[in-house]
Amino acid sequence: MADLYRAILFLNYGLLLSVILLGAVKYRILNNKEKPYFHYIAFLFFIELLNLILPYIFNLNDTSFIYPFYIAGEFFLLTALFIRKLNVPKYYLLLAAALASGFMILKYGAGIPANADIVKVISNIIIICLSGAILIREIKDSPSQNRFLPADACIFFYYSVSVFFFIVQHQIAHLSEDDYLIILSANNVLSSILYCSFLYIFIKLKK
């Protein structure tokens, strides 16, 4: 099971790197509402890169301090993206920034909240609601005009199932190593699907 987990993990790394390189090439033809998709995927790449280089280059085996930064950054980038696409008042964007900043200040500055996992679940649920609203609106209007509709659908699917995995993982008190790796592998498969949707979009993207 450990070998399967590593194989899927490195497949994820390869897909993410491919998306970043292709997205950078196509970045100039993205409009203002599409560029945040690349910013989001670039942020994920940056987080994965830190998790790789800190242990191997700087011998820093505990990288858990990155986790709150990942939660806040992911939350702000995706909520800002969907808020812009929904054309709602800009103070919602300020609210999203305040929530993300507040969480980082409390976590890094004061060491609270003690359990960042709860914040992760709440942020994912907000992302699910916003991406679901986007999908409903785009399907009702004109799906063919939205070049990033597959990405929106995959973001909704990924965060919906991830919340389920997350809850199951924390509800089961004693997970064996194989069971834990199965959950991680399943989540990485979802990540691969998400990265493939971006890769597909960037490949087909034209002016």
DRENKOL-378016 format. One record per residue (C-alpha): residue number from 1; residue in one letter; x, y, z. Coordinates in nm, 4 decimals. Layout:
{r NUM,"A",{X,Y,Z}}
...
//
This chain:
{r 1,"M",{0.0000,0.0000,0.0000}}
{r 2,"A",{0.2890,0.2355,0.0725}}
{r 3,"D",{0.4233,0.1819,-0.2810}}
{r 4,"L",{0.0824,0.2622,-0.4317}}
{r 5,"Y",{0.0596,0.5776,-0.2197}}
{r 6,"R",{0.4034,0.6955,-0.3348}}
{r 7,"A",{0.3215,0.6191,-0.6991}}
{r 8,"I",{0.0007,0.8254,-0.6869}}
{r 9,"L",{0.1788,1.1029,-0.4967}}
{r 10,"F",{0.4543,1.1376,-0.7567}}
{r 11,"L",{0.1946,1.1215,-1.0346}}
{r 12,"N",{0.0319,1.4214,-0.8629}}
{r 13,"Y",{0.3619,1.6060,-0.8561}}
{r 14,"G",{0.4139,1.5404,-1.2271}}
{r 15,"L",{0.0631,1.6582,-1.3166}}
{r 16,"L",{0.0946,1.9694,-1.1013}}
{r 17,"L",{0.4278,2.0611,-1.2588}}
{r 18,"S",{0.2791,2.0111,-1.6070}}
{r 19,"V",{-0.0170,2.2355,-1.5228}}
{r 20,"I",{0.2128,2.5099,-1.3898}}
{r 21,"L",{0.4385,2.5058,-1.6965}}
{r 22,"L",{0.1514,2.4978,-1.9456}}
{r 23,"G",{-0.0477,2.7547,-1.7476}}
{r 24,"A",{0.2499,2.9919,-1.7457}}
{r 25,"V",{0.2700,2.9637,-2.1249}}
{r 26,"K",{-0.1029,3.0355,-2.1649}}
{r 27,"Y",{-0.1248,3.2984,-1.8884}}
{r 28,"R",{-0.1296,3.5988,-2.1225}}
{r 29,"I",{-0.4440,3.4811,-2.3009}}
{r 30,"L",{-0.6421,3.4462,-1.9774}}
{r 31,"N",{-0.8932,3.7180,-1.8951}}
{r 32,"N",{-0.9118,3.8863,-1.5539}}
{r 33,"K",{-1.1640,3.6360,-1.4171}}
{r 34,"E",{-0.9583,3.3388,-1.5392}}
{r 35,"K",{-0.6149,3.4414,-1.4087}}
{r 36,"P",{-0.7060,3.3591,-1.0446}}
{r 37,"Y",{-0.7332,2.9919,-1.1484}}
{r 38,"F",{-0.3638,2.9967,-1.2334}}
{r 39,"H",{-0.2850,3.1822,-0.9081}}
{r 40,"Y",{-0.4673,2.9079,-0.7162}}
{r 41,"I",{-0.2818,2.6245,-0.8879}}
{r 42,"A",{0.0492,2.8112,-0.8501}}
{r 43,"F",{-0.0181,2.8421,-0.4764}}
{r 44,"L",{-0.0757,2.4654,-0.4510}}
{r 45,"F",{0.2504,2.4094,-0.6384}}
{r 46,"F",{0.4339,2.6409,-0.3964}}
{r 47,"I",{0.2972,2.4516,-0.0941}}
{r 48,"E",{0.3926,2.1128,-0.2394}}
{r 49,"L",{0.7378,2.2463,-0.3263}}
{r 50,"L",{0.7911,2.3644,0.0322}}
{r 51,"N",{0.6847,2.0249,0.1655}}
{r 52,"L",{0.9437,1.8642,-0.0615}}
{r 53,"I",{1.2446,2.0905,-0.0206}}
{r 54,"L",{1.2244,2.1648,0.3532}}
{r 55,"P",{1.2855,1.8034,0.4644}}
{r 56,"Y",{1.5363,1.7121,0.1938}}
{r 57,"I",{1.7371,2.0340,0.1609}}
{r 58,"F",{1.7016,2.1936,0.5041}}
{r 59,"N",{1.6551,1.8689,0.7044}}
{r 60,"L",{1.3340,2.0088,0.8499}}
{r 61,"N",{1.1170,1.7027,0.9025}}
{r 62,"D",{0.8254,1.8797,1.0721}}
{r 63,"T",{0.6513,2.0977,0.8121}}
{r 64,"S",{0.3198,2.1192,0.9993}}
{r 65,"F",{0.3691,2.4946,1.0479}}
{r 66,"I",{0.2883,2.5359,0.6750}}
{r 67,"Y",{-0.0596,2.3868,0.7216}}
{r 68,"P",{-0.2377,2.7004,0.8558}}
{r 69,"F",{-0.0808,2.9083,0.5761}}
{r 70,"Y",{-0.2070,2.6516,0.3238}}
{r 71,"I",{-0.5606,2.6593,0.4698}}
{r 72,"A",{-0.5801,3.0404,0.4722}}
{r 73,"G",{-0.4241,3.0840,0.1264}}
{r 74,"E",{-0.6386,2.8188,-0.0372}}
{r 75,"F",{-0.9527,2.9613,0.1242}}
{r 76,"F",{-0.8833,3.3195,0.0190}}
{r 77,"L",{-0.7786,3.2401,-0.3391}}
{r 78,"L",{-1.0829,3.0240,-0.4119}}
{r 79,"T",{-1.3403,3.2386,-0.2329}}
{r 80,"A",{-1.2014,3.5512,-0.4029}}
{r 81,"L",{-1.2196,3.3736,-0.7384}}
{r 82,"F",{-1.5821,3.2675,-0.6952}}
{r 83,"I",{-1.6913,3.5972,-0.5395}}
{r 84,"R",{-1.5630,3.7806,-0.8482}}
{r 85,"K",{-1.7380,3.5365,-1.0800}}
{r 86,"L",{-2.0663,3.5730,-0.8913}}
{r 87,"N",{-2.0452,3.9544,-0.9288}}
{r 88,"V",{-2.1483,4.0088,-0.5670}}
{r 89,"P",{-2.0561,4.3268,-0.3710}}
{r 90,"K",{-1.6832,4.3704,-0.3107}}
{r 91,"Y",{-1.7186,4.3765,0.0661}}
{r 92,"Y",{-1.7583,3.9966,0.0469}}
{r 93,"L",{-1.4045,3.9891,-0.0882}}
{r 94,"L",{-1.2895,4.1992,0.2075}}
{r 95,"L",{-1.4711,3.9597,0.4413}}
{r 96,"A",{-1.2906,3.6608,0.2862}}
{r 97,"A",{-0.9561,3.8396,0.3247}}
{r 98,"A",{-1.0370,3.9264,0.6866}}
{r 99,"L",{-1.1285,3.5657,0.7691}}
{r 100,"A",{-0.8113,3.4275,0.6109}}
{r 101,"S",{-0.5906,3.6927,0.7729}}
{r 102,"G",{-0.7604,3.6524,1.1102}}
{r 103,"F",{-0.7024,3.2790,1.1092}}
{r 104,"M",{-0.3320,3.3212,1.0298}}
{r 105,"I",{-0.2873,3.5899,1.2973}}
{r 106,"L",{-0.4600,3.3775,1.5604}}
{r 107,"K",{-0.2739,3.0620,1.4644}}
{r 108,"Y",{0.0768,3.1986,1.4138}}
{r 109,"G",{0.0545,3.4900,1.6559}}
{r 110,"A",{-0.1394,3.3451,1.9474}}
{r 111,"G",{-0.1375,2.9717,1.8816}}
{r 112,"I",{-0.5164,2.9561,1.8500}}
{r 113,"P",{-0.7332,2.7957,1.7252}}
{r 114,"A",{-0.5592,2.4880,1.8624}}
{r 115,"N",{-0.7264,2.2585,1.6101}}
{r 116,"A",{-0.6714,2.3888,1.2561}}
{r 117,"D",{-0.8557,2.0852,1.1176}}
{r 118,"I",{-1.1891,2.2371,1.2217}}
{r 119,"V",{-1.1047,2.5531,1.0276}}
{r 120,"K",{-1.0106,2.3366,0.7288}}
{r 121,"V",{-1.3530,2.1676,0.7267}}
{r 122,"I",{-1.5366,2.5005,0.7619}}
{r 123,"S",{-1.3313,2.6618,0.4823}}
{r 124,"N",{-1.3948,2.3625,0.2557}}
{r 125,"I",{-1.7697,2.3827,0.3178}}
{r 126,"I",{-1.7686,2.7529,0.2218}}
{r 127,"I",{-1.5724,2.6681,-0.0960}}
{r 128,"I",{-1.8236,2.3917,-0.1775}}
{r 129,"C",{-2.1175,2.6328,-0.1395}}
{r 130,"L",{-1.9577,2.8998,-0.3592}}
{r 131,"S",{-1.8450,2.6573,-0.6300}}
{r 132,"G",{-2.1901,2.4939,-0.6264}}
{r 133,"A",{-2.3555,2.8344,-0.6758}}
{r 134,"I",{-2.1191,2.9036,-0.9661}}
{r 135,"L",{-2.2006,2.5691,-1.1298}}
{r 136,"I",{-2.5766,2.6196,-1.0993}}
{r 137,"R",{-2.5542,2.9673,-1.2516}}
{r 138,"E",{-2.3220,2.8633,-1.5347}}
{r 139,"I",{-2.5258,2.5556,-1.6281}}
{r 140,"K",{-2.8459,2.7656,-1.6335}}
{r 141,"D",{-2.6891,3.0434,-1.8399}}
{r 142,"S",{-2.4440,2.9330,-2.1088}}
{r 143,"P",{-2.1962,2.6581,-2.0153}}
{r 144,"S",{-2.0163,2.6855,-2.3506}}
{r 145,"Q",{-1.9036,3.0420,-2.2716}}
{r 146,"N",{-1.7182,2.9419,-1.9554}}
{r 147,"R",{-1.3832,2.7919,-2.0507}}
{r 148,"F",{-1.3127,2.6877,-1.6904}}
{r 149,"L",{-1.6411,2.5033,-1.6289}}
{r 150,"P",{-1.4583,2.1642,-1.5993}}
{r 151,"A",{-1.2308,2.3151,-1.3336}}
{r 152,"D",{-1.5292,2.4548,-1.1411}}
{r 153,"A",{-1.6955,2.1130,-1.1479}}
{r 154,"C",{-1.3776,1.9376,-1.0341}}
{r 155,"I",{-1.3189,2.1902,-0.7539}}
{r 156,"F",{-1.6736,2.1263,-0.6293}}
{r 157,"F",{-1.6245,1.7483,-0.6528}}
{r 158,"Y",{-1.2770,1.7512,-0.4949}}
{r 159,"Y",{-1.3686,1.9602,-0.1906}}
{r 160,"S",{-1.6993,1.7795,-0.1378}}
{r 161,"V",{-1.5395,1.4357,-0.1259}}
{r 162,"S",{-1.2349,1.5642,0.0645}}
{r 163,"V",{-1.4588,1.6859,0.3472}}
{r 164,"F",{-1.6139,1.3379,0.3630}}
{r 165,"F",{-1.2704,1.1709,0.3754}}
{r 166,"F",{-1.1561,1.4199,0.6361}}
{r 167,"I",{-1.4537,1.3538,0.8627}}
{r 168,"V",{-1.4251,0.9756,0.8250}}
{r 169,"Q",{-1.0536,0.9886,0.9014}}
{r 170,"H",{-1.1156,1.1789,1.2272}}
{r 171,"Q",{-1.4192,0.9756,1.3321}}
{r 172,"I",{-1.2296,0.6475,1.3235}}
{r 173,"A",{-1.0208,0.6500,1.6392}}
{r 174,"H",{-0.7754,0.3787,1.5463}}
{r 175,"L",{-0.6801,0.3666,1.1811}}
{r 176,"S",{-0.4247,0.1127,1.0700}}
{r 177,"E",{-0.1377,0.2394,0.8567}}
{r 178,"D",{-0.2858,0.0730,0.5475}}
{r 179,"D",{-0.6297,0.2286,0.6077}}
{r 180,"Y",{-0.4723,0.5698,0.6547}}
{r 181,"L",{-0.2726,0.5323,0.3322}}
{r 182,"I",{-0.5871,0.4226,0.1479}}
{r 183,"I",{-0.7621,0.7473,0.2496}}
{r 184,"L",{-0.4586,0.9554,0.1532}}
{r 185,"S",{-0.4286,0.7725,-0.1798}}
{r 186,"A",{-0.7984,0.8282,-0.2549}}
{r 187,"N",{-0.7585,1.1982,-0.1782}}
{r 188,"N",{-0.4528,1.2126,-0.4046}}
{r 189,"V",{-0.6547,1.0499,-0.6839}}
{r 190,"L",{-0.9072,1.3336,-0.6448}}
{r 191,"S",{-0.6196,1.5816,-0.6671}}
{r 192,"S",{-0.5044,1.4131,-0.9878}}
{r 193,"I",{-0.8523,1.4533,-1.1365}}
{r 194,"L",{-0.8492,1.8221,-1.0413}}
{r 195,"Y",{-0.5045,1.8760,-1.1976}}
{r 196,"C",{-0.6096,1.6892,-1.5108}}
{r 197,"S",{-0.9057,1.9252,-1.5528}}
{r 198,"F",{-0.6677,2.2232,-1.5482}}
{r 199,"L",{-0.4303,2.0469,-1.7854}}
{r 200,"Y",{-0.7169,1.9754,-2.0264}}
{r 201,"I",{-0.8324,2.3388,-2.0121}}
{r 202,"F",{-0.4844,2.4842,-2.0694}}
{r 203,"I",{-0.4202,2.2462,-2.3608}}
{r 204,"K",{-0.7443,2.3534,-2.5334}}
{r 205,"L",{-0.7125,2.7212,-2.4430}}
{r 206,"K",{-0.6982,2.9561,-2.7405}}
{r 207,"K",{-0.7328,3.3311,-2.7858}}
//
